[in-house]
Amino acid sequence: MIRGGTMEPHSGKVAVLLSVYNGEKYLRDFLDSLVAQTFKDFVLWVRDDGSADHSVNTIREYQDRLRIDWVDESSGNLGVKRSFDRLLAHASSKTNHLYFMFADQDDIWLPHKIRDTLAEMRAWETRYPGNPILIHTDLSVCNETGEIISDSFWRYQKLNPDRIELNRLLVQNVVTGCTMMLNRPLAEIVRPIPQTCIMHDWWIALAACGLGRIGYLGKSTILYRQHGSNTIGAKGFTLRTLWAKLFEPLSLTPFARQALCFYDTYGQWLSEIDKEQTDVFSRLPRFRFWQRVRIIRKYRFYKHGFLRTLNFILKNWKLREGAKQ
């Protein structure tokens, strides 16, 4: 481990996890937003995922203003999922960290993000003591220069944060990683984050839904920057974008593999209905179209909104793979 700066390492109740990769262009905006946080009892854990720019030097410039710990590895580029898994492993090994947050290098955190998310987390922990708990929030979508496109990602995408039942979460994730806070009981059960999951935030949301609780804060805590280098962007939800998606290729295999891995990992702790739903969904690609439609309707494997669900069913009709997948 490389410990930088004059502040005591590991001393924060909250661990902010940053996987950086060629993020020099927007990194100062993000780091400045951390400096401006009203809640100060946090440590920034950083892992460089093989950057070829000056990202590492940029972060080191902030070592006197932020408590920073580095996950110093020679493993190079691991990709988002494995890099965040390493970060969570190192940060959770420090017993004073009680809460964990994921950060993207190109976003801007609003000043009360940590404070407000933590307040919501503590309210849920009071209601459900000892439970694994995930809290997430809304986001404001902005363009490359920081100009607001929409003050609510949920409205922009027509998502309902109340619909977080497992049958829906198996089909579509609505929990954005850069808004998440995990308490320690949840952090201890989500590792290792498997490579078969679609994204680390989706995996963590499934675990929280199946074994604990998911709560949300109905306000934006972050400026979610959209630009050409985004790993996953936030395109507006319109009939035009929906029509375009209809002609995109569909493979149920990644969804099914994630569900199967989730079942194998947590099945013994799931409720009977959640276990049944996860098992059936993991086998969905094996069925013919009309069988899949009946299963989708029976278990309400629905996406958010009628049009998304209709699109999903129609794309299943185009997917004439059956047992071949």
Buried (B, 14 or more C-beta within 10 A) or exposed (E): EEBBBEBEBBEBBBBBBBBBBBBBBBBBBBBEBBEEBEBEBBBBBBBBBBBEBBBBEBBBEBBEBBBBBBBEBEEEEBBBBBBBBBBBBBBBEBEEBBBBBBBBBBBBBBBBBBBBBBEBBBEBBEEBEEBBBBBBBBBBBBEBEEEEBBBBBBEBBEBEBEBBBBBBBBBBBBBBBBBBBBBBBBBEBBBEBBEBBBBBBBBBBBBBBBBBBBBBBEBBBBBBBBEEEEEEEBEEBEEEEBEEBEEEEBEBEEBBBBBBBBBEBBBEEBEEEBBEBBBBBBBBBBBEBEEBBEBBEEBEBBBBBEBBBBBBBEBBEEBEBEEEE
